[in-house]
């Protein structure tokens, strides 16, 4: 943080639940001036100086009610007793806190940004979304599952995995454009099947029989992808390789482009027929 401040760079981090952080939460948790922070979160801003910090810094405390069943009568009595021991409860190393009978999960962010509470909370959620891709690459594609002292071999393997990940993501986006399908679910969804190739009248046909429980959904997705690629193939002679890729990427990410072709004003249906 000090290095970012010296360079005039903005930063946003999540703080550990240290004793001073919990003390701050205990001071402001019972206050009422909480504002909307998006996705059922509430937020408050304050300042905090931890040991080892050279100055006070702006912090954003976020809280969100946890989903739980309505308390029984015995639980209600226990909650009333626990409210009188709220200060002691804060010393526990737990990521949640009960206040006025409602159990909250909470987080504390430290930032140099001057944005309002709701914007800062969204910035942190966006950061988490971006990190999810790297988590998927490491844990579902084996990006961290190889080690060697040969740097070039590591680079080659890393690039191959990233390339396959990109191709697979584009392929799945063609069939399911409205969301990102992680490998842990999309690979069994699209790969667990038996294929049979037949050739008749100079035409080669591949029939795929899925053994997945969602076979009907898979058939719709693969039929959609196959139909689109056939339309691209019929016009391939008229298009350059860059133009073909433009249409494929526009179709794969039409959820973001609103159905328009990248770099054009026309819509995707007009370009592919």
Secondary structure by P-SEA (a helix, b strand, c coil): caaaaaacccbbbbbcccaaaaaaaaacccccccccccccccccccccccccccbbbbbbbbbbbcccccccaaaaaaaaaaaaaaaaaaaccccccccccbbbbbbbbbbcccccaaaaaaaaaaaaaaaaaaaaaaccccccccccccaaaaaaaaaaaaaaaaaaaaaaaaacccccccccccccccccbbbbbbbcccbbbbbbbbcccaaaaaaaaaaaaaaaaaaaaaacccccaaaaaaaaaaaaacccccccccccccccccccc
